[in-house]
Structure formats: structure tokens, C-alpha cells
């Protein structure tokens, strides 16, 4: 993937998370002559500490800031509300304001959990938000301050992110498959599985256009981008095991259960499917069908890059 911009200066908040690692891998195909990118981990910039994020931006003076850092422990957030809102909300406001001060574009990643899941069809960007968890509420707070703090901001809501690394549904299912012959998986929550590899690719693909766009451009604002097609968690697991069998991994029986049979500390939206038409229309980048994206990730897991 060629970016077409010489020495694009990019600052990424996050280093070890799924999206940050996917961005690092994607850069292998971009080439160092086209992009100068710096990743900030918590040791370098702690989002819990007011002012550190802004200081990093002012010192680096990038053209593009990508926020790939977040408090993503959905259940733990219920007991750590202040921390979740600090990292996902207040720190995002500082990042947006500092990016605006150096005239940098901001790409901020948000979540399907800003919705309550009661809609019958896929959510579009103008649908009312109503988060049912602390995590979702804190991410909604981040959306608001990101868009208000920098006129050159793109917020991308995504869903059900997985990758060859870290903690995610795919790796958890593959581990459990080695331990149990039957797995009970929720079948009444619907969403779009999204590969962090694809999300990283689209972030870098749209970056040159965003950097060259004027403040009054129609590009700025809120978008949805996720894997193409919907399924339940049980359907995702079944598709996963159907594909992973070719790598000689165990294939357990999937018992489809309801959410009430698998209670969690934080409620989840029953429907968090995202309509990505706006993003596809504006940037001419169509979501990749989730089974296709999953195959790419499974090949990486089975190879030397796997977790």
C-alpha cells in the first residue's frame, strides 16, 4: 500500500495494542521513505497523567495523530469508572486540542458500544447513541471531545476487533478449543467482526487525503468501519473453527446459548451491527467480508507472526 506522501509525520498513541501492532506491520508495506511514525506506549506517555499527551504532540509536531490507545476492559470499567473516563474521555480532549494547536489531523478509534443495541437493523452514524456500559459511555465522551477539540478530526467507530496478537475473541476461542471439546457461546448478540489488520490498512490509506484536506472539507466527522457482514458470537466461533481446522487445530462443538446464560459484569448491546456506507462512499474503501479477513489473521496466527 503506497501512501503517496513523502515523509508523512505520524504520532500514534499506543504501541502494544491490537491496532498499534497492526499499524506497525502495515508500515512494512508502506516504506520508511514515505512515513515517519512514532509509537507512544504508556511508559512514554501515560494518558492517566494530565498534560502528558499534549506535551508529546507539541514536542513531536506531527501531521497526523492516531489514537490507538484506550481503556478496553469492558467489565472492569464498571468498577473503574474514573480511570475509564480519564483515558477514553478527558485524555482524548487533550489530544484533540494539542493536535489542533499544531494543525495536525486526528484519527480517533471508537466503538459500537456507544449504542444500546435495540435497533432492528445496522446502525448508521446519525442514529441516537445510548451506551449501556461504562466503557461505552467513556468512549462516547471521547468522541464528543475529539470532534469538538479539533476541526480536522475523523472518528471511526468499529466493532469486535481481533488480530493475531493480544487478548481477543479469536485467540481466546483457539485456546479454549485446545482445552474443551464443547464450548457454550452467546448467540443473541449480533455484530461485525473486524480485523485490526484491515482497520490499520484503512487508517493509513485515508491518511494522505486527510492531511491534504482543508478544514472546511466534507471529509471530517464521524464514520463507521467494520468487517463486512454480520454474525453472532456463536456464528463467529463456528466460522472460526471451520477455517482453523485446516491448520489442524481442535474443532469443538459450539453450543449456542443466550446472553442470560452467560452473564457479564457490564451489559453488551444485543445488536451492534454497523452500517459502513458513509465511509465506503467518502473514501472508496469497502469493508472486507469478515470470513475473508479472518482467513488472513488465521494464517498469521499459524505462522511465525502468531501470538
C-alpha positions as CSV (number, residue, x, y, z in Angstrom):
1,X,0.0,0.0,0.0
2,X,1.5,3.3,-1.1
3,X,0.6,6.4,0.8
4,X,1.8,8.8,-1.9
5,X,3.1,11.4,0.7
6,X,6.8,12.0,1.2
7,X,7.9,11.8,4.9
8,X,4.4,11.9,6.4
9,X,4.9,12.6,10.2
10,X,2.6,10.4,12.3
11,X,2.3,10.1,16.0
12,X,0.4,7.0,17.4
13,X,-0.8,6.8,20.9
14,X,-0.5,3.1,21.8
15,X,2.2,0.6,21.0
16,X,1.3,-2.9,22.2
17,X,-2.4,-3.0,21.5
18,X,-4.0,-4.7,18.6
19,X,-4.4,-1.7,16.3
20,X,-1.0,-0.3,17.1
21,X,0.7,-3.6,16.3
22,X,-1.3,-3.9,13.1
23,X,-0.2,-0.4,12.2
24,X,3.4,-1.4,12.8
25,X,3.0,-4.4,10.5
26,X,1.2,-2.4,7.8
27,X,4.2,0.0,7.7
28,X,6.3,-2.8,6.3
29,X,4.5,-2.4,3.0
30,X,4.5,1.4,3.1
31,X,8.2,2.0,3.3
32,X,10.2,4.2,5.6
33,X,10.8,6.8,2.8
34,X,7.1,7.7,2.8
35,X,6.3,7.9,6.5
36,X,8.0,8.8,9.8
37,X,5.9,7.3,12.5
38,X,6.4,7.2,16.3
39,X,4.5,4.9,18.7
40,X,4.0,6.0,22.3
41,X,3.5,3.4,24.9
42,X,2.3,4.1,28.5
43,X,5.9,4.4,29.7
44,X,6.5,7.3,27.3
45,X,3.1,8.9,27.6
46,X,0.7,7.9,30.4
47,X,-2.9,9.0,29.5
48,X,-3.8,8.9,33.2
49,X,-1.5,11.8,33.8
50,X,-3.0,15.2,32.6
51,X,-0.8,17.0,30.2
52,X,1.5,14.2,29.1
53,X,-0.4,13.5,25.8
54,X,-0.4,17.2,24.9
55,X,3.3,17.6,25.7
56,X,4.1,14.7,23.4
57,X,2.2,16.2,20.5
58,X,3.7,19.7,21.0
59,X,7.2,18.2,21.1
60,X,6.7,16.0,18.0
61,X,4.6,18.3,15.9
62,X,3.1,15.6,13.7
63,X,0.9,16.0,10.7
64,X,-1.3,13.1,11.8
65,X,-2.2,11.8,15.2
66,X,-3.8,8.3,15.5
67,X,-5.3,7.4,18.9
68,X,-5.0,3.6,19.1
69,X,-4.9,3.7,22.9
70,X,-7.9,3.1,25.1
71,X,-9.2,1.5,28.3
72,X,-10.9,-1.5,26.8
73,X,-11.6,-3.8,29.8
74,X,-15.3,-3.6,29.4
75,X,-16.3,-5.4,32.6
76,X,-13.5,-3.9,34.7
77,X,-14.6,-0.4,33.6
78,X,-17.8,-0.9,35.7
79,X,-15.6,-0.8,38.8
80,X,-13.0,1.7,37.5
81,X,-15.3,4.4,36.0
82,X,-12.9,7.3,36.8
83,X,-10.0,5.5,35.1
84,X,-12.1,4.7,32.0
85,X,-13.4,8.2,31.6
86,X,-9.9,9.7,32.2
87,X,-8.3,7.5,29.4
88,X,-11.1,7.3,27.0
89,X,-12.6,10.8,27.6
90,X,-10.5,13.5,29.2
91,X,-7.2,12.4,27.7
92,X,-8.9,12.4,24.3
93,X,-9.9,16.0,24.8
94,X,-6.2,16.9,25.5
95,X,-5.0,15.0,22.4
96,X,-7.6,16.7,20.2
97,X,-6.7,20.2,21.4
98,X,-3.0,19.7,21.1
99,X,-3.4,18.2,17.6
100,X,-5.4,21.3,16.6
101,X,-2.7,23.6,18.1
102,X,-0.1,22.1,15.7
103,X,-2.6,21.8,12.8
104,X,-2.5,18.0,12.8
105,X,-5.2,15.7,11.6
106,X,-6.6,13.4,14.2
107,X,-7.9,9.8,13.7
108,X,-9.7,8.5,16.8
109,X,-11.0,5.0,17.1
110,X,-14.3,4.5,18.9
111,X,-16.7,1.6,19.3
112,X,-20.1,0.1,18.6
113,X,-20.7,0.1,22.4
114,X,-21.9,3.7,22.2
115,X,-25.3,2.1,21.1
116,X,-27.7,0.3,23.3
117,X,-28.4,-2.5,20.7
118,X,-32.1,-2.1,20.5
119,X,-32.3,-1.1,16.8
120,X,-33.6,-3.8,14.4
121,X,-31.0,-3.1,11.6
122,X,-27.4,-1.9,11.3
123,X,-26.6,1.4,13.0
124,X,-25.7,4.5,10.9
125,X,-23.7,7.5,12.1
126,X,-26.8,9.7,12.8
127,X,-28.6,7.1,15.0
128,X,-29.1,8.2,18.6
129,X,-26.4,6.9,21.0
130,X,-27.3,5.3,24.3
131,X,-24.4,3.4,25.8
132,X,-25.4,0.7,28.4
133,X,-22.0,0.3,29.9
134,X,-19.3,2.5,31.5
135,X,-16.9,1.6,28.7
136,X,-19.4,2.6,26.0
137,X,-20.2,5.9,27.9
138,X,-16.5,6.7,28.3
139,X,-15.9,6.1,24.6
140,X,-18.8,8.3,23.7
141,X,-17.3,11.0,25.9
142,X,-14.1,10.7,23.8
143,X,-16.0,11.0,20.6
144,X,-17.5,14.3,21.7
145,X,-14.3,15.9,22.9
146,X,-12.4,14.7,19.8
147,X,-14.8,16.2,17.4
148,X,-15.2,19.4,19.4
149,X,-11.5,19.9,20.1
150,X,-10.1,19.6,16.5
151,X,-12.0,20.6,13.4
152,X,-9.7,18.2,11.4
153,X,-10.9,15.0,13.1
154,X,-12.1,11.7,11.8
155,X,-13.7,9.4,14.4
156,X,-14.1,5.8,13.3
157,X,-16.4,3.5,15.2
158,X,-15.5,-0.1,14.8
159,X,-16.6,-3.4,16.4
160,X,-15.5,-6.8,17.6
161,X,-11.8,-6.2,16.9
162,X,-9.5,-9.2,16.7
163,X,-5.9,-9.8,15.5
164,X,-3.1,-12.3,15.8
165,X,-2.0,-10.6,19.0
166,X,-3.1,-9.6,22.4
167,X,-6.4,-10.5,24.0
168,X,-9.4,-11.0,21.7
169,X,-12.2,-13.4,20.8
170,X,-10.3,-15.4,18.1
171,X,-7.3,-16.1,20.3
172,X,-9.5,-17.0,23.3
173,X,-11.6,-19.4,21.2
174,X,-8.5,-21.1,19.8
175,X,-7.1,-21.5,23.3
176,X,-10.4,-22.9,24.7
177,X,-10.7,-25.3,21.8
178,X,-7.5,-26.9,22.9
179,X,-8.9,-27.3,26.4
180,X,-12.6,-28.2,25.9
181,X,-14.5,-30.4,23.4
182,X,-17.6,-28.3,23.8
183,X,-17.9,-24.5,24.1
184,X,-21.0,-22.5,25.1
185,X,-21.1,-19.3,23.0
186,X,-23.6,-16.5,23.1
187,X,-25.9,-16.5,20.0
188,X,-28.1,-13.5,20.6
189,X,-25.6,-10.7,20.3
190,X,-25.1,-9.6,16.7
191,X,-22.2,-7.6,15.3
192,X,-19.4,-7.2,12.7
193,X,-16.1,-9.0,13.4
194,X,-13.3,-6.6,12.4
195,X,-9.7,-7.5,11.8
196,X,-7.2,-5.0,13.3
197,X,-5.1,-5.6,10.2
198,X,-7.9,-4.1,8.0
199,X,-8.5,-1.3,10.3
200,X,-4.8,-0.3,10.2
201,X,-4.8,-0.5,6.5
202,X,-7.7,1.9,6.1
203,X,-6.2,4.3,8.6
204,X,-3.0,4.6,6.6
205,X,-4.9,4.6,3.3
206,X,-7.0,7.6,4.1
207,X,-4.2,9.5,5.9
208,X,-2.7,11.3,2.8
209,X,-6.1,12.6,1.7
210,X,-6.9,13.8,5.2
211,X,-3.6,15.6,5.6
212,X,-4.1,17.4,2.3
213,X,-7.7,18.3,3.0
214,X,-8.8,21.8,4.1
215,X,-10.5,22.4,7.4
216,X,-13.8,23.1,5.6
217,X,-13.7,19.7,3.8
218,X,-16.6,17.4,4.0
219,X,-14.2,14.6,5.0
220,X,-14.2,15.4,8.7
221,X,-16.5,13.8,11.2
222,X,-17.9,10.5,12.3
223,X,-17.7,7.2,10.4
224,X,-18.4,3.5,10.9
225,X,-15.9,1.0,9.6
226,X,-16.0,-2.7,10.5
227,X,-15.7,-6.1,8.8
228,X,-18.2,-6.8,6.1
229,X,-21.2,-8.9,7.1
230,X,-22.8,-9.7,10.5
231,X,-23.0,-12.7,12.7
232,X,-23.5,-13.7,16.3
233,X,-20.6,-14.6,18.6
234,X,-21.6,-18.2,18.2
235,X,-21.7,-17.8,14.4
236,X,-18.3,-16.1,14.5
237,X,-16.9,-19.1,16.6
238,X,-18.4,-21.6,14.2
239,X,-16.8,-19.8,11.2
240,X,-13.5,-19.6,13.0
241,X,-13.4,-23.3,13.8
242,X,-14.5,-24.1,10.3
243,X,-11.5,-22.3,8.9
244,X,-8.9,-23.2,11.6
245,X,-9.4,-26.9,11.0
246,X,-7.1,-26.6,8.0
247,X,-4.3,-25.7,10.4
248,X,-5.0,-28.9,12.4
249,X,-6.4,-27.1,15.4
250,X,-9.1,-28.9,17.5
251,X,-12.7,-28.3,16.4
252,X,-15.0,-28.2,19.4
253,X,-18.8,-28.4,19.3
254,X,-20.4,-25.0,19.6
255,X,-23.4,-24.9,21.9
256,X,-25.4,-21.7,21.1
257,X,-26.7,-20.0,24.3
258,X,-28.4,-16.8,25.2
259,X,-26.8,-13.8,27.0
260,X,-28.8,-14.7,30.1
261,X,-26.9,-18.0,30.2
262,X,-23.6,-16.1,30.2
263,X,-24.0,-13.0,32.5
264,X,-21.2,-10.4,32.4
265,X,-20.4,-7.5,34.8
266,X,-21.2,-5.0,32.0
267,X,-24.2,-5.4,29.7
268,X,-23.5,-5.8,25.9
269,X,-25.6,-4.4,23.1
270,X,-27.8,-7.2,21.6
271,X,-27.2,-5.6,18.2
272,X,-24.1,-3.6,17.4
273,X,-24.0,-4.1,13.6
274,X,-22.6,-1.0,11.9
275,X,-23.5,0.4,8.5
276,X,-20.3,1.4,6.8
277,X,-21.9,3.0,3.7
278,X,-20.8,6.6,4.6
279,X,-17.1,5.5,4.9
280,X,-17.2,3.5,1.7
281,X,-18.8,6.3,-0.2
282,X,-16.5,9.0,1.1
283,X,-13.2,7.1,0.8
284,X,-14.0,4.4,-1.8
285,X,-12.9,1.7,0.6
286,X,-15.3,-1.2,1.1
287,X,-15.3,-3.3,4.2
288,X,-13.7,-6.7,3.7
289,X,-16.1,-9.6,4.4
290,X,-15.3,-11.0,7.8
291,X,-14.6,-14.6,6.7
292,X,-12.0,-13.3,4.2
293,X,-10.4,-11.1,6.8
294,X,-10.4,-13.9,9.4
295,X,-8.6,-16.2,7.0
296,X,-5.7,-13.7,6.8
297,X,-5.5,-13.5,10.5
298,X,-5.6,-17.2,11.0
299,X,-2.8,-17.7,8.5
300,X,-0.7,-15.2,10.5
301,X,-1.5,-17.0,13.8
302,X,-0.4,-20.3,12.3
303,X,2.8,-18.7,11.0
304,X,5.8,-17.1,12.7
305,X,3.9,-13.8,13.4
306,X,1.3,-15.5,15.5
307,X,0.7,-14.9,19.2
